[in-house]
Amino acid sequence: MGKGKKKDKAKVRRLPKTKCCVSKKRCDRCPIRMLKEGSLPDGYTVKKRELVRLDGKKVTKKKLAKAA
């Protein structure tokens, strides 16, 4: 048996991509799909297929992980 911790799938949140890949069928991390479902982290929205913050600051993966 490994010593690593098991992650429960219900607790792990998928982070959205910073830019939509324009695939016809939306991928699991598509910001447009997550916005429609309501699973996008608070303070974030999508404009022109790109993930943006509501306060106008730059989107970074580190801040995005904290928000999620």
Helices and strands as residue ranges (DSSP letters): H 31-37, E 44-47, E 50-53, H 61-67
